[in-house]
Amino acid sequence: EAGVAQSPRYKIIEKRQSVAFWCNPISGHATLYWYQQILGQGPKLLIQFQNNGVVDDSQLPKDRFSAERLKGVDSTLKIQPAKLEDSAVYLCASSLVRYSYNEQFFGPGTRLTVL
Amino acid sequence: TQLLEQSPQFLSIQEGENLTVYCNSSSVFSSLQWYRQEPGEGPVLLVTVVTGGEVKKLKRLTFQFGDARKDSSLHITAAQPGDTGLYLCAGGNAGNMLTFGGGTRLMVKP
């Protein structure tokens, strides 16, 4: 079974530029998550989708971050414009359903460096 | 806001030693998960505990969920270099939303 795919793996941009990350979850997984992991910290949930609907985006900085999952499969996370403090690894995860205790499977992440 | 604090943040030990990592919160969680993350990869689930007082063993790893479901511990017996990595605890609530702790970075020297 293929895992969660993410691209690109690495991205370097200058502040105020825009960037987009792509995620392809495990086939059949209805729930998709985007996390931000700053160096030396644990992952922080940014947004959770159930199929193509947003379940929770309370920690998403909506003035600069946006995410979509149009057909309930792939998802993109965009930052526009980027700030220095956005430097982090952006992890995508998926789970079969959104019930409690359901295992989340993580992709390898995209490491973003903002100069 | 629910917070999970892990201790210690860093741990460097010799092969064969035992160690315990702690995960504490003032909030109650419906489940507690432990993940291990290696450089350049996403976290991988090790175990889920859901009942207060529950103890689970995975080979040399023993996981315990506190009676009040606010804290957890991970004990590794006879650590090996292959155990090196970042260990993350995550508290779960309704809707499978996870709150992660800051992690414990473990290095096991041969």
Chai-1 contact restraints between the chains, C-beta under 6 A:
chainA,res_idxA,chainB,res_idxB,connection_type,confidence,min_distance_angstrom,max_distance_angstrom,comment,restraint_id
A,Q41,B,G102,contact,1.0,0.0,6.0,A-B,restraint_1
A,G42,B,L88,contact,1.0,0.0,6.0,A-B,restraint_2
A,G42,B,F100,contact,1.0,0.0,6.0,A-B,restraint_3
A,G42,B,G101,contact,1.0,0.0,6.0,A-B,restraint_4
A,G42,B,G102,contact,1.0,0.0,6.0,A-B,restraint_5
A,G42,B,G103,contact,1.0,0.0,6.0,A-B,restraint_6
A,P43,B,F100,contact,1.0,0.0,6.0,A-B,restraint_7
A,L91,B,G42,contact,1.0,0.0,6.0,A-B,restraint_8
A,R98,B,G95,contact,1.0,0.0,6.0,A-B,restraint_9
A,R98,B,N96,contact,1.0,0.0,6.0,A-B,restraint_10
A,S100,B,S30,contact,1.0,0.0,6.0,A-B,restraint_11
A,S100,B,S31,contact,1.0,0.0,6.0,A-B,restraint_12
A,S100,B,G92,contact,1.0,0.0,6.0,A-B,restraint_13
A,S100,B,N96,contact,1.0,0.0,6.0,A-B,restraint_14
A,Y101,B,S31,contact,1.0,0.0,6.0,A-B,restraint_15
A,Y101,B,T48,contact,1.0,0.0,6.0,A-B,restraint_16
A,Y101,B,V50,contact,1.0,0.0,6.0,A-B,restraint_17
A,N102,B,N96,contact,1.0,0.0,6.0,A-B,restraint_18
A,E103,B,L45,contact,1.0,0.0,6.0,A-B,restraint_19
A,F106,B,G42,contact,1.0,0.0,6.0,A-B,restraint_20
A,F106,B,P43,contact,1.0,0.0,6.0,A-B,restraint_21
A,G107,B,G42,contact,1.0,0.0,6.0,A-B,restraint_22
A,P108,B,E41,contact,1.0,0.0,6.0,A-B,restraint_23
A,P108,B,G42,contact,1.0,0.0,6.0,A-B,restraint_24
A,G109,B,G42,contact,1.0,0.0,6.0,A-B,restraint_25
